[in-house]
């Protein structure tokens, strides 16, 4: 029997932390990209292509994570957690899922409609649509909007982590491998030796 029955599976924990690290890197890279001069174009194109490659990796990992989540029930919330906190946690998690799929998808579509080839770590992906300035602008606006939505959702998520780790100390963050889980029940007593 698992010593920590309240934790997510190892696969879910690994996907969570890999995606979290990639998202932090994307925020930093996205911010720095704006400062790269347009001339000469080589350095700017290389950094933008790297950002797009990481974004597509996040999209693929999120699709795997969504499939895993749908097939595996999450661990229970701590006993006595108020219903509004449970609802807020679930809403924030689904907002994170939706945004982490929608954001790289909008970025990818914006790149497709830009008329430039989309590269995934140097490999040119097939072009299935031509240049479309209106669609590119729409996807760019969606990408920027979803970036701010993601920043808000991550802030809410981190506020919940702080509350449950430092204020409530209810073992909730142990579900993602941080700290010790609170046992849901006492382990069975060992049989006495004769």
C-alpha angles and dihedrals in degrees: 000000000000112000089217107043092169095063129098116248118277090252092054092046092049092048091048095053096040091051092044091054092047091049092051088050091049093052091051093044093045090053094048093045090068090063096054111106117240092230122096090029098202099080093043092049092049093052093045091050090049089051090050091049092052089047092053089048089054090049092052092046091048091053089052090046093049091051091048092048093050091051097044125054113229119241116269123270116251114281112265095021107150116254093238091057091049090050092047092049093050093046092049092049093051090046088054091049093048094046095045089054098039097045099058090038090056090047091050093048091047088054092048092051093046091077093236120115115263112230127197107203090326097318112116110229120219114272109233098170136038132232112301115172095192094050090045091053091047092051092045090053090047091048092052093045092048090049089061092043089052091048089053093046092048089050090052090047092051091046088056090049091052092047095049097039101041107020107030097023087198098148094250095128089055086075086077095045100269115127129333124324120231109241113243090214139002115274115251114271116256113251114258117247115239 
